[in-house]
Amino acid sequence: MIIKFSKKANLRSPFKLEGHSLLSKIYCSAHTRSKTPIKRFILRPIAKSVFKILWKLGIKSNGRFLYTNHGETSLIPFNARNTQFHSIYLPEMQYYEPETTSLLDIIVGPNDVFYDIGANWGHYSLYLLSNPNFKGKIYAFEPEPNTFKDLTKSISHANVVDRIECLELGISDKNGSAFINIPDGMHSGLATVSRNKSGYQIKLTNLDSLQLPGPDIMKVDVENLEHQVFQGGKKTIAEFKPKIIFENFLSDQNFSFEPFTILSELGYLFFYPVFHTEKGNIKMVETEQWSNPIGKENLKLGLWQFDPEERYFLPRHCNIFAAHESTLEELDKAFKE
């Protein structure tokens, strides 16, 4: 594997915690990393138990965060019962998935159309909208009903409803319906399609059935069903050749590799976004994606090209970048500008 493209990383966050809620404060106590044995083995487990008790009691707890977009700042309330909002308030996540957000800033064009598939409460959509060079349109897809409410609430308070369209849809390989549930009831980022018809019934459609402008960039995070998104969007992907960022888990099931098979047949190449530094002529590659790469001098974002059979050399859970072979010249230009 080699680093094919590289550029100085631009770490930024348009989000800033303005006020904790009771639940988010306890969640931080339960999940903030610590090397102190008392905190790790006594205080954190206690905080986790307290959080679960309060959550099960139905405690409603809203926090607030500031969102800065093109010089204007909005105050956005967040529902702390949805622990996916930890990307705003957990100290380790000052920069949430920074290798992916930094990549988005590099590859996005001023008038691009962005599909946020599995948008959750809107972190990625709001992040991209805050890019000063981006004037395009976003379509955010989120099928889980309560999470969709969090999404539309965030978008409304951010005053960006004219730039983004939220659709309460699950993107799959077919049109129809399914059931979705959140395994622990708390973390909406883990919402999965249920095989036993538990949870909420949702509407499904496929990319090729959408009557929308074609995508230039897609972010796909649908909990191990990414291959279904690609299977149901072959015509769209073949026509528009969007740059694709997709979540991937290694497992014993074949669908871990199905996204690679489908996209390979459509002419796509695969890259692992990594941060690295340069010291003389030696590149020191950071192979693990981390949430808070602070204090790294001369930090660069690189795209580490790999073949699908080399997927085992990457972390079990990571984000993959896929680019059509015909767009490599365009990609090279984006990394050199």
URLIN-V938934 format. One record per run of one state. SS is the DSSP state (~ for helix, > for strand, _ for the rest). FROM is the first residue (numbers start at 1). LEN is the number of residues. Records with the same first field share a line. If there is no record, write none. Layout:
# URLIN-V938934
SS = FROM-LEN + FROM-LEN
This chain:
# URLIN-V938934
_ = 1-1 + 9-6 + 20-2 + 32-5 + 57-5 + 70-2 + 80-3 + 90-1 + 94-4 + 108-5 + 118-5 + 130-7 + 142-3 + 158-6 + 168-2 + 172-4 + 182-6 + 191-1 + 195-5 + 206-1 + 210-7 + 221-5 + 232-2 + 241-2 + 250-5 + 266-2 + 280-2 + 287-13 + 307-1 + 314-3 + 337-1
> = 2-7 + 15-5 + 62-8 + 72-8 + 113-5 + 137-5 + 164-4 + 170-2 + 176-6 + 192-3 + 200-6 + 217-4 + 243-7 + 268-12 + 282-5 + 300-7 + 317-8
~ = 22-10 + 37-20 + 83-7 + 91-3 + 98-10 + 123-7 + 145-13 + 188-3 + 207-3 + 226-6 + 234-7 + 255-11 + 308-6 + 325-12
